[in-house]
Amino acid sequence: MPAGRPVLAQSGSETVIDFSIPSQPLASALSRYGDATGNEALYEGGLADGRLSADVQGRLTPTEALQRLLAGTGLVARFVAEGTFVLAPAPQHKSKQAMPAAHQRYYALIQEDVLDTLCRLHEARPNHYRLVTVFWIAQSGAVEDLLRVGTSGSASTDQLIDQTLRGLKFREPPPADFVQPVRLLFVPQGPGVNPGCATADARLRAHGAAP
């Protein structure tokens, strides 16, 4: 599933905590925030360079504290799993409107290409694990960076998923102003839950590339 609108999402724990994080280089502020909350920040190398956090003082929930800490940095956070969030540049809001059709189409293309790739691999087929992948796409359409949150339960499968997705190149480059990073959530197959391989298998058979 795509990450959706780039706004701060709440973590699972919203206990009020006594924060005292003075304004400082963002990387060190995020480290102090993580020590206080147990929440881990994931971001591309260099993204925090040259940015200062806002002052965070008082009794606040982790979400409130993170909102204050990032104020004025030009960054937003998305929780992608319990206790783990990704930082990304805040988009420029021209107006409150639906996602452009070209972006919606590209999200669908991303999901198709990822499923078509993983569903070819017996060990890595997304039907028995729950994890989140977060990745950045270069202008060439190639995966530029990848973060995996969670595990398939097997170190060899995790390695195969990481290696496969890092080597993926989408059939089209991302549209201009496409919001990144992209998040995909994989869940185990169960009642009312289809991990997507049935549809991917049909597409692959139609193109003569059955799994």
C-alpha positions in Angstrom: 0.0 0.0 0.0 1.4 3.5 -0.7 2.3 5.7 2.1 -0.5 8.1 1.4 -0.5 11.7 2.4 2.8 12.8 4.0 1.5 13.7 7.4 2.6 12.7 10.8 1.0 9.5 12.0 0.7 8.5 15.6 2.7 5.7 17.1 1.1 3.0 19.1 2.1 4.4 22.5 0.8 7.8 23.4 1.8 8.0 27.1 2.6 11.5 28.2 6.4 11.9 28.8 8.4 14.8 30.3 10.6 16.1 27.5 13.6 18.4 27.7 15.3 18.5 24.3 16.8 22.0 23.5 17.2 23.1 19.9 20.3 21.4 18.5 21.5 19.6 15.3 18.6 17.5 14.2 20.5 14.2 14.2 21.4 14.5 17.9 17.8 15.8 18.7 16.3 12.7 17.1 18.7 10.5 19.1 17.6 12.1 22.3 13.9 11.8 21.3 14.6 8.1 20.6 16.1 7.6 24.0 13.1 9.1 25.6 10.4 7.3 23.6 12.0 4.2 22.1 10.9 5.4 18.7 13.6 5.0 15.9 14.1 7.4 13.0 15.0 6.1 9.6 16.2 8.5 6.9 18.6 8.9 4.0 22.1 9.8 4.9 22.6 13.6 4.8 18.9 14.4 5.2 19.5 15.8 8.7 22.7 17.6 7.9 22.5 21.4 8.4 19.0 21.2 10.1 18.3 22.3 13.6 15.5 20.9 15.7 13.0 23.1 17.5 13.0 23.3 21.3 10.8 20.6 22.9 10.0 21.1 26.6 7.2 19.9 28.9 4.9 16.9 29.3 3.8 15.8 25.8 2.9 12.6 24.0 5.5 11.2 21.6 3.5 12.4 18.6 3.2 16.0 20.0 6.9 16.0 20.8 8.0 14.8 17.4 5.7 17.4 15.7 7.4 20.2 17.8 10.9 18.8 17.2 10.5 18.8 13.4 8.8 22.3 13.3 10.7 24.5 10.9 13.0 21.7 9.6 11.1 21.2 6.3 10.7 17.5 7.2 7.7 15.3 8.1 7.6 11.9 9.7 5.5 8.8 9.0 5.3 5.9 11.3 5.8 2.8 9.2 5.7 0.3 12.1 5.3 0.3 15.9 8.2 2.4 17.2 9.7 3.2 13.8 9.2 6.3 11.6 10.6 7.6 8.4 11.7 11.2 7.7 11.1 12.8 4.4 11.0 16.4 2.9 7.7 18.1 3.5 5.9 18.6 0.2 4.8 22.0 -0.9 1.1 22.3 -0.3 -0.5 24.3 -3.1 -4.0 23.4 -2.2 -6.0 20.6 -0.5 -6.8 18.3 -3.4 -6.8 14.7 -4.4 -3.6 13.0 -5.4 -2.9 13.7 -9.1 -4.1 10.9 -11.4 -0.5 10.4 -12.6 0.7 9.8 -9.1 -2.2 7.4 -8.3 -1.3 5.5 -11.5 2.3 5.3 -10.5 1.5 3.9 -7.1 -0.5 1.2 -8.8 2.5 0.5 -11.1 4.8 0.2 -8.2 2.6 -2.3 -6.4 2.3 -4.4 -9.6 6.0 -4.4 -10.3 6.9 -5.3 -6.7 4.4 -8.1 -6.6 5.3 -9.5 -10.0 8.9 -9.6 -8.8 8.4 -11.2 -5.4 5.7 -13.6 -6.5 8.1 -15.2 -8.9 10.3 -16.3 -5.9 8.9 -19.3 -4.0 10.8 -18.4 -0.8 9.9 -14.7 -0.9 6.3 -14.9 -2.0 4.4 -12.4 0.2 1.8 -14.8 1.7 3.3 -15.8 5.0 5.0 -12.7 6.5 4.2 -9.3 7.8 6.7 -6.5 7.1 7.0 -3.0 5.7 9.4 -1.9 3.0 10.2 1.8 2.5 12.1 2.8 -0.6 13.2 5.7 -2.7 13.1 5.6 -6.5 15.7 7.4 -8.7 14.7 9.3 -11.8 15.8 6.3 -13.8 13.1 4.2 -12.2 15.6 2.1 -10.3 15.3 1.6 -6.5 17.8 4.0 -5.0 17.6 3.1 -1.4 15.6 0.5 0.7 14.6 0.1 4.3 12.9 -3.0 5.6 11.0 -2.9 8.9 10.2 -6.3 10.3 11.2 -9.8 9.3 9.8 -12.7 7.3 11.0 -14.9 10.1 13.9 -16.2 8.0 17.2 -14.5 7.7 17.8 -16.0 4.2 14.3 -14.8 3.1 14.9 -11.3 4.5 18.2 -11.2 2.5 16.5 -12.4 -0.6 13.8 -9.8 -0.3 16.3 -7.0 0.3 18.5 -8.1 -2.5 15.6 -8.5 -5.0 14.0 -5.1 -4.2 17.3 -3.2 -4.2 17.9 -4.5 -7.7 14.4 -3.6 -8.9 13.9 -1.1 -11.7 10.4 0.0 -12.4 9.1 0.0 -16.0 8.7 3.8 -15.8 10.4 6.7 -14.0 8.5 8.5 -11.3 6.4 11.5 -12.2 7.5 15.0 -11.4 6.9 15.9 -7.7 6.2 12.3 -6.8 6.1 12.0 -3.0 8.8 9.8 -1.6 9.6 7.6 0.1 7.1 4.9 -0.8 5.8 2.4 1.8 4.5 -1.0 1.0 2.9 -3.2 3.7 3.0 -7.0 3.3 0.6 -9.1 5.4 0.1 -12.9 5.7 -2.7 -14.5 3.7 -5.8 -15.1 5.7 -9.6 -14.9 5.7 -10.5 -11.8 3.8 -6.8 -11.0 3.1 -5.3 -11.5 -0.3 -1.5 -10.7 -0.4 -1.7 -10.1 -4.1 0.1 -13.0 -5.7 -3.1 -14.5 -7.2 -3.5 -11.3 -9.3 0.3 -11.2 -10.0 0.3 -14.9 -11.1 -2.5 -14.2 -13.5 -0.6 -11.3 -15.0 2.6 -13.4 -15.3 0.7 -16.2 -17.0 -0.8 -13.8 -19.4 2.6 -12.6 -20.4 4.0 -16.2 -20.6 6.1 -15.8 -17.4 4.2 -18.0 -14.9 5.9 -18.3 -11.5 
